[in-house]
């Protein structure tokens, strides 16, 4: 996994919380022309242990109220609190997490910033591919190589990542929940890259995981390969179709 994970520099404490300190993977890019995309991997984004956590939370109620107030029940509106499981299962169900094994959590380009409130219901393969196209710099903005070549570089990186992870004993022996693929594409330099980030809830599994089978309670499968295989399929299809902004 080493070529696809930023270098680890220990733990740091900020405002009473512990964080991993990792190499800044954006350093090689021109920040003024860099496009970024956050893709959350897996068929679920909550730990199995959270199923038992029934603590109602006001902050999660507020987040759900801002995104989809009609989804809240009468009792939830009265209490103005929901559990973390309620929030996470809603997020997974409304997005492409359950069906495609990934979801797009954020896109930042030179001209716009698209957050969860806009992207949470991006669910169909057609919708996710359109979001990928919107992440790539336009043909007019690309100074050195066309959008197709940027997309091809990202696809090559995903394919190499898939092969490396399939051979990794570390990957086989761990449950990856809430892990992100961080996409970068630079319109001015023609550089692109993808890194694996967010390991806050990564944990060892009792036995080897396949990562490519559906999750059922107790099997601890995360569906990472389901998402990665669908990403590869969609980026390959985009390149074949050749439709760019």
N, C-alpha and C positions, 0 to 999 in steps of 0.2 A: 504493500500500500504506500510505501514511502514516497514515490514520485508524484502521488496525487493528494498528499496531505501536507499542509504547511509545517515547517520545522517547529518543534515544541521547545519553548524556552522556560519551562517551569510554571509555577502558579503565582498569581499576584492577587492581592486583596484590594478591593475598591468598595468603599462605602459599606464595609462589613460583609461583603460577599467575595467568595473565591472564584477566580477566573483562570482559564488557560491563557498563557501568553504565547502567541504564535507569530511566525513571520508574516509581515504585511504583504500579501500576494499582489497588491495593487501597485507596488513601487515601480515595476518596469513600464508602467503605462502612463500615457499623458492624461492627467486627471480632467483636463478641459474637454477631451473628446472621448472619454471612456464611457461605455455603456455597461451596466451591471444588471444581473438578474439572479434572484434567489429562488431556487427550486427545492421544495421540501420533499424528501424521498420516503418511500414506503407506503404500505396500504393502511397504516394507522400511525397516528402521531401522539399516542399516549401509551404509557407503560401499563402492563397488566395489573400492577399493584394499585393503580389509580382507580380501577373499577370499584374497589372497596371504599374509596374516599368519598363520603357523602357530605362533606363540609360545604355548606352554601357560601358563595362568595359574591359580594356586591360588585367587585371590579369586573368579574366575568359577565355578570348581568349587564353592566353598562356597555361592555364591548359588543355583546350580542344585540343589545337594544339599538346601538348605532348602525349595525349591519343589517339586521333582519328583525325588526320589532314584531312583525306579524307571527314569527315563529314562537314567541313566548306565550306560555299558557297563562290562564287567569291567576292561578296560584303563584306562578313565578313573578308575574307583574305585581301581585299583592305584596309578596315578600321582598321583591327587588333584589333577589339573589338566585344564583344557579350554581350547581356543582361543576367542578372542573371536567368531570366525565361528560356531563351534558354539553358543555362548551366544545370539547374536543370532538365528540362524536358528531355534533352539528357541523363543525368545520370539515371533518373528513367526508361526511355524507354530501354536503353541498358542493364540494370541490371535486377534483379528479382523483383525490387520494384513493378512495375505495375502488374506483374503476380502472384507473391507469397506473396506480402505484406511485404517483408524484402529484404535486400541485405547485403552481406558480404563486409565490408569496409576495413578490415585489419586483418591479422593473424600474430602473432609472436610466434615462437617456440624457443626451445633451439638452433636450427641450422639455422633458416631462418626467414626472415621478408618479408611478402607479403603485398604490399600496393595496393592502388586503381588502379594504372596503370596496375597491373596484374589481379586484381579481378573484374574490373568494368563490364566486359562482362560475368561474371559467372551468368547464367540466368536460365538454365533448372534445374528441381529437381535433375537430376542425377549429374549435375555439382556442385550444392550447397552441396549435400550430400558427394561428393568426397572431397570438401573443408573442410567440417566438420571432415571427417576422417583424413585429413592432419593436422588439428588443434590438435587432440588428440595425446598424447604421444604414441609412438609405444610400442608394447608388450615387446620389448627388453629393452626399457627405463623405463618401469613401475616396480618399486621396491616392492610395497606393494599390489596393486590390478591391475587386467588386464584392458585394455582399455574399455572393455564392462562395467565394474563396474563404471568407471568414467563417461561413457556415460549414464548409468542408473541413476546416481546421478544427472546429469544435466537435464535429462528428468523429474525426480521427482520434481526438482526445477521449471521447466517450467510449469508443471501441477498444482503445488501449486500456482504459480503466476497467472495462468489463473483463478483459482477459486477465489483468493483474489481480483483480479481486477474486476471480474464480480459482486462482492458484494460491491465495493467501490463507494460511492457517489462522492468522489473527482474525481475518474477516469471518471465516467459518465458525469461529468460537465465540463471536460476540453478537449481541442484539443491538442493532442500530435504530434508535427511535429518535425522530426529530432531526435527523442528519440532513444537511443541506448540500446541494451542488451549487457552487457559486460560479456563475458564468460571467466572463469578461470579453468585451470586443471593443477594440480601439479603432475609430474611424480614420485617424490621421496616420498611424503607424502600420495598420493592417495586422496587428497582433491580436491573438485571441487565446483564451485559456479557460479551463474548468478545474476547480479544486473541491475537495470534500472538506466541509466544515461542520461545526456544531456537534460536539461529542459530550455535552453535559449529562446526558442520560444513557450514553453507551455503557453496556455492562456485559460481563461474561455470561455465556449461556451454559446450562448444565451439560449439553452435548452439542455436536456440530449442527448448525442450521443450514438449510438449503437456500434461503432468501428468495426463492422463486415459486413458493406455494402460498395459497391463501392462509390468512391467519384464522385460527380458532382458539378460543380461550384455553390456555395451558400449553399450546405448542410453541409459543414465544417467537414465531416467525414474524419477520418485519416486512417482507415483500420488497426489499431493496432492489433485487434483480428484476422484479416485475416492472418497477418504475424505470430502471436503467434500460431494460430491453425496449420498453415503449418509447423512451426518449430517443434511442438509437433509430428505431423504426420511423419516428416522426421527422427527425432531422434528415434522414436519408430520403424520405418522401419529399420533403421541402426542396432538397437539392434537385431531385428528379423533376419536380414540377417547374422549378425555375421562376417562381413568382416572387419578386422582390419589390420593396417600396421605391 
